[in-house]
Amino acid sequence: IHLFLSVLSVFILAAAGVAAYDTAVTEFPKLFSHVEEYDALQKIILTVLLIAIAAELGLLLLFHRTSAAVEVIIFVIARKIVTPDITSLDLLLGVAALSGLLIVRFYYLPGKPK
């Protein structure tokens, strides 16, 4: 099972690398086109957070750290907070959950945060 998880994490990390390259090549030039810069920036932020989720998930499968699991959840909540069609209650709950997870990450998990 460790071999399967290692191969799966390598595939996920490779996919995150390809997605990062694709985002850098196709999405960043849209910021300088002077048409819908806000929408382009929002799409880039959502895509970068999705890539970060994939990379953290790959690291979680590879190293089995508790801090990596918390970081995956932090990125998922952060991505949800950034979406444009969020209600104020969702935003409030997301901020509360994010701050709670950050407190857990920095004060209650073993090891020094980097």
N, C-alpha and C positions, 0 to 999 in steps of 0.2 A: 504494500500500500504506500510505503514511503517513496518508492520509485514512481508510482503513478502520480502522487501529489507533486513530486519534483518536476516531472515532465509537464504536468498541467500548469504549474507555476511558471515554467520557462515559456510555455506557449502564451500564457496571459501577459507576461512581461514583454514578450516579443510583439504581441498585438498592441500593447500600450506604446511601445517604441514606434511602431508603424503609424499608429494614430497620432502620436506627437509630431512626427515628421509631416504627416498629411495636414495636420492643423497649421503647422508653421508655414507650409507651402501654399495652402489654399485659403485659409481663413485670415491670416495676418495682413495680406495685401488688401483685403476688403476694408480695413481700417482707414486706408489712405485714399479711398475712392470718393470721399465726400458725399456719399449717398447712404443714408441710414447707418451712420457710425455707431449710434447707440445699440441698434439691433445687432450689428456685427460684433461689437464688444461683448454684449450679453451672450451671444452664441459662443464666442471664444472662451469666456469664463465658464460656461456650462460644459463645454468640451474639455477644457483643462481639468476641471473638477472630476469629470468622468474618467479621464486618463489617470488622474491621481487615485481614484477608487480602484481602477484595474491594477495599477502598480502596487498599491497597498494590499490588495487581495492576493496578488502573486507572492508578495513577501510574507503574508500571513500563512499561505499554504506551504511556503518553503521553510520558514523558521519557527512557526507555531508559537509566536509571542503574544502575550495578553495585550501588550501595548499596541501591537499591530491591529488587533481586532477592534480596540477602542478607536484607533485612528481611522479605520475603514468606516465605522459608524459616524465619526466626526465629519468625514468628507461627504458621506451620504446626506447628513442633515444640512451641511453647508450648501450642498448643491440644491437641496429642496428649498432652502431659504432664498436663494438667488433667482429662482424661477419667477417669471412675471405674473403668473396667474395664481398667486398665493393670497390667502385671506389674512386679515390681521390676527385672527386667532391662531392660525397656522404659524404665522411669523412669531407670535409671542411664545407659543409652545416650542417652536424650533430653537429660539434663542435661549429659553430656559433649559432645554435638553442639551444644547451645545455648551452652555456654561457649566452645567452639571458634569458633562463628560470631560470637559477641560479640567475641572477641579479634580475629578477622579484620576485623570491621566497624570497630572503634575504632582499630586499630593499623596495618592494612595497606591499607585502601582510601584512595584520594586524597580530599582535602578534609576539612574539619572536620565531625565529627558534630554534629548539632543536638540 
